[in-house]
Every structure is written in structure tokens, then in C-alpha cells.
Amino acid sequence: MALAPERIVGQELIDIYRKVEVGERLSAEDGLRLYETKNLTAVGYMANMVRERLHGKRTYFVRNQHINYTNICNKFCKFCSFYAKKGGPDPYEMSIEEVRRRLDWHKHVDITEVHMVGGINPRLPYQYYMDLCRVVKEVLPNAHVKAFTAVEIEQIANKGGVTHEQALRDLVEAGLDSLPGGGIEILSDRVHRELFGKKLGGDGWKSVARAASRLGLTQYATMLYGHIETAEERVSHLMQLRELQDETKHFVCFTPLSFHPEKTELEDIKPLTGYVDLRNIAVSRLMLDNFEHIKSFWIMNTPELTQAALWYGADDTDGLVHEYEITYKEGEFGNKKQALTYTNMCAMIREAGRVPIERDSLYHEIKRDPEAMSGKPTRQLTPLSVMG
């Protein structure tokens, strides 16, 4: 006998449940209540309702490689442990040939997405960014190039003396396929001033997003949480993204990113708990009704937390993730793995009671012959449901 909704979500949240049940858009006040309630189980239950309405048990992942082409950066964000600084990582900038070598390392994996981001390095010329895109297409002609946050796009445009839109046009011609979602961290003027004041602000970030949408570029969005932001600022961030998506319709996935304070200027902040991570994933799923996909980035959340997140609104785990260095390098801070095999990824998802679906960057399903996993895949690019 099924439990009545009141028994699951309680009287405190039953009005929100009724909205979720019929697909009614939640308000900012609803979002704040979802952050403040002690009943995380109820929030997860409602988020899972939406997740299963959209995707059933399907859980997506991609074969991807990360290229962090430089850690030299002139923005000095207080939350960042990646950029080169005294007492921190040694500075580097990859030559195009070094990028080529790194792409060659993983050719046997049949990478379908190359994710490239880096620091804001004023020494790099305009042509360098075009060459980054071109070398990926030379080495991996079928790979999707997902590269350059809005902050990087601003730097590239400034270096070339062109508009955001012209820089994006030139990058698309060179091989760029989509924009990742990082760079803005959280859409709050207060947090921007306190933590990353030298970087592009919220209005600038939205301007780049609008320019990308005019060119038809697919985009992704994120939110960095767990530093100095308030619950109200998290809700505001989600509301602003929802409004921007209403306008552009070019965002395909949202990823809540868990802040890691190790080796940053905010080391005194306590590391986040799974309780906080699950809440942010669940609230994101409930508030972002016009985003089809919500991702739990297992590199930051751990595989174990990501398994739970698949019942709290997440339908995507990111991917096999070769060479991710922004949060930490492999071997730092304990035994934190930087890659999963195809087999381990599928096993992790199945163990959580979900169905693994390999995808490309645009959420087309990729079907592979399980008897020939090391060979070329048979791609069936049948689009999954796309929100209008």
C-alpha cells in the first residue's frame, strides 16, 4: 500500500509537492524553503519524481578527456587551488605539440569529448586558442570540443581585439562545438567582489552566454557552492539561470560543483558533507525545470556520493574523465581517483539501481558492442528527448 504524500514530505512541504506533482514552476520562496528544511529526504523524493519523469532509470556518462592547457592566471580567485602561485603549483603553459601528445595518449579509449579550460594567461596569443581547437580535430576528428568558459572567451576576445561574438565565430570555425559552464561560480555581486573581483561579473557572463546562443552553440551551466554564499544567493543563482534558459534555450545540463577548500585562501572553511551535496543536487533539479539534465560530477562528489545522487535528482555522472587537475591532482589528499573505466562506470551506475547510457556531448546515445569494447563503437545518434 503506497504511502500518502503527506506521510513522505510532511505538511511543511506538501504545497511544494503539489506543484512538483503537476509540473508547476517553483518560486524563489519555494527554493529557499527547500534549502532550509530539515527534511532532506522529502526534497530528494520530490527531485527524484522529476528525474524519473524525465529520464526514468537512465543515467548518462561520456568518454571524455580534460586538457587544462595552462595554470598561469591573473585573476587570483580566493577559492582556487589550481593557479600557479608562491607555495603552490609550478606555472606551466602547454605548447600545441604537448596538447597533441596528451590527446595521443588516450586515442585507444575512443574519446568522444575533449573538455579544455585553463587559467587567464595574458601571454597567450589569439591564435593559440584557435590552434587548440584545431589540434583536437586533427588528432580526434570525431571528438566534440567543449572548451573555454565565459571568462576565457572575454580574454580571447580582448587579445584579438574583437567582440565576444566574433571570437566565438572564429573559435567555431577552428573546431569549437560547445561552451562549458564554469567561470561565474555563483551569480552574486557580493561574492564576486569578495572572492573573484578581477574576473568577469554576472552581467558579462550572461552577455557571453547570449552571444553563444545567437551562434547556436550548446552550453552548460554550473554553480560553485559551499564557500561564503548564502542559501538566498544559491536560489538567486538558480533563478537567474532559469530565466536565461527561458531566453536562450541553449543550456543542456547543469552541474552543482562542490567547493574543495584544500590549498586555497579559504582553507579555514570546513569541507562539505554529503548531506550538503545531495541537497544542492536535489534543489537544482526542482528549481531548474527548463534544464533537461542535472549532473553529479563524481570527481568532486566521489563515486559513492554520486550513486546516492542518482536518487536525489541527478541523471548524469559526467564521464571517464582523463587528466582532470583543477580541484586536485591524482594522489593529492588521499586516494582520489581521476578516471573510471567504462566497466567500472557502468557497474557503479547499475549498483545504484540505474541503467547506464553512454552518450555524446549532446546527449545522443552511443551503443557499443560489449564483446569489442576496445574497438570502434557503433554510434546510433538517435537524439534523446530535447526540451523546447
Secondary structure in CASP SS format (residue, H / E / C, confidence):
PFRMAT SS
TARGET T0000
AUTHOR 0000-0000-0000
METHOD secondary structure of the structure
MODEL  1
M C 1.00
A C 1.00
L C 1.00
A C 1.00
P H 1.00
E H 1.00
R H 1.00
I H 1.00
V H 1.00
G H 1.00
Q H 1.00
E H 1.00
L H 1.00
I H 1.00
D H 1.00
I H 1.00
Y H 1.00
R H 1.00
K H 1.00
V H 1.00
E H 1.00
V H 1.00
G C 1.00
E C 1.00
R C 1.00
L C 1.00
S C 1.00
A H 1.00
E H 1.00
D H 1.00
G H 1.00
L H 1.00
R H 1.00
L H 1.00
Y H 1.00
E H 1.00
T C 1.00
K C 1.00
N C 1.00
L H 1.00
T H 1.00
A H 1.00
V H 1.00
G H 1.00
Y H 1.00
M H 1.00
A H 1.00
N H 1.00
M H 1.00
V H 1.00
R H 1.00
E H 1.00
R H 1.00
L H 1.00
H H 1.00
G C 1.00
K C 1.00
R E 1.00
T E 1.00
Y E 1.00
F E 1.00
V E 1.00
R C 1.00
N E 1.00
Q E 1.00
H E 1.00
I E 1.00
N E 1.00
Y C 1.00
T E 1.00
N C 1.00
I C 1.00
C C 1.00
N C 1.00
K C 1.00
F C 1.00
C C 1.00
K C 1.00
F C 1.00
C C 1.00
S C 1.00
F C 1.00
Y C 1.00
A C 1.00
K C 1.00
K C 1.00
G C 1.00
G C 1.00
P C 1.00
D C 1.00
P C 1.00
Y C 1.00
E E 1.00
M C 1.00
S C 1.00
I H 1.00
E H 1.00
E H 1.00
V H 1.00
R H 1.00
R H 1.00
R H 1.00
L H 1.00
D H 1.00
W H 1.00
H C 1.00
K H 1.00
H H 1.00
V H 1.00
D C 1.00
I C 1.00
T C 1.00
E E 1.00
V E 1.00
H E 1.00
M E 1.00
V E 1.00
G C 1.00
G C 1.00
I C 1.00
N C 1.00
P C 1.00
R C 1.00
L C 1.00
P C 1.00
Y H 1.00
Q H 1.00
Y H 1.00
Y H 1.00
M H 1.00
D H 1.00
L H 1.00
C H 1.00
R H 1.00
V H 1.00
V H 1.00
K H 1.00
E H 1.00
V H 1.00
L C 1.00
P C 1.00
N C 1.00
A C 1.00
H E 1.00
V E 1.00
K E 1.00
A E 1.00
F C 1.00
T C 1.00
A H 1.00
V H 1.00
E H 1.00
I H 1.00
E H 1.00
Q H 1.00
I H 1.00
A H 1.00
N H 1.00
K H 1.00
G H 1.00
G C 1.00
V C 1.00
T C 1.00
H H 1.00
E H 1.00
Q H 1.00
A H 1.00
L H 1.00
R H 1.00
D H 1.00
L H 1.00
V H 1.00
E H 1.00
A H 1.00
G C 1.00
L C 1.00
D C 1.00
S E 1.00
L E 1.00
P C 1.00
G C 1.00
G C 1.00
G C 1.00
I C 1.00
E C 1.00
I C 1.00
L C 1.00
S C 1.00
D H 1.00
R H 1.00
V H 1.00
H H 1.00
R H 1.00
E H 1.00
L H 1.00
F C 1.00
G C 1.00
K C 1.00
K C 1.00
L C 1.00
G C 1.00
G H 1.00
D H 1.00
G H 1.00
W H 1.00
K H 1.00
S H 1.00
V H 1.00
A H 1.00
R H 1.00
A H 1.00
A H 1.00
S H 1.00
R H 1.00
L C 1.00
G C 1.00
L C 1.00
T E 1.00
Q E 1.00
Y E 1.00
A E 1.00
T E 1.00
M E 1.00
L E 1.00
Y E 1.00
G C 1.00
H C 1.00
I C 1.00
E C 1.00
T C 1.00
A H 1.00
E H 1.00
E H 1.00
R H 1.00
V H 1.00
S H 1.00
H H 1.00
L H 1.00
M H 1.00
Q H 1.00
L H 1.00
R H 1.00
E H 1.00
L H 1.00
Q H 1.00
D H 1.00
E H 1.00
T H 1.00
K C 1.00
H C 1.00
F E 1.00
V E 1.00
C E 1.00
F E 1.00
T E 1.00
P E 1.00
L E 1.00
S E 1.00
F C 1.00
H C 1.00
P C 1.00
E C 1.00
K C 1.00
T C 1.00
E C 1.00
L C 1.00
E C 1.00
D C 1.00
I C 1.00
K C 1.00
P C 1.00
L C 1.00
T C 1.00
G H 1.00
Y H 1.00
V H 1.00
D H 1.00
L H 1.00
R H 1.00
N H 1.00
I H 1.00
A H 1.00
V H 1.00
S H 1.00
R H 1.00
L H 1.00
M H 1.00
L C 1.00
D C 1.00
N C 1.00
F C 1.00
E C 1.00
H E 1.00
I E 1.00
K E 1.00
S C 1.00
F C 1.00
W H 1.00
I H 1.00
M H 1.00
N H 1.00
T C 1.00
P H 1.00
E H 1.00
L H 1.00
T H 1.00
Q H 1.00
A H 1.00
A H 1.00
L C 1.00
W C 1.00
Y C 1.00
G C 1.00
A C 1.00
D C 1.00
D E 1.00
T E 1.00
D E 1.00
G E 1.00
L C 1.00
V C 1.00
H E 1.00
E C 1.00
Y C 1.00
E C 1.00
I C 1.00
T C 1.00
Y C 1.00
K C 1.00
E C 1.00
G C 1.00
E C 1.00
F C 1.00
G C 1.00
N C 1.00
K C 1.00
K C 1.00
Q C 1.00
A C 1.00
L C 1.00
T C 1.00
Y H 1.00
T H 1.00
N H 1.00
M H 1.00
C H 1.00
A H 1.00
M H 1.00
I H 1.00
R H 1.00
E H 1.00
A C 1.00
G C 1.00
R C 1.00
V E 1.00
P E 1.00
I E 1.00
E E 1.00
R E 1.00
D C 1.00
S C 1.00
L C 1.00
Y C 1.00
H E 1.00
E E 1.00
I E 1.00
K E 1.00
R C 1.00
D C 1.00
P H 1.00
E H 1.00
A H 1.00
M C 1.00
S C 1.00
G C 1.00
K C 1.00
P C 1.00
T E 1.00
R E 1.00
Q E 1.00
L E 1.00
T E 1.00
P E 1.00
L C 1.00
S C 1.00
V C 1.00
M C 1.00
G C 1.00
END
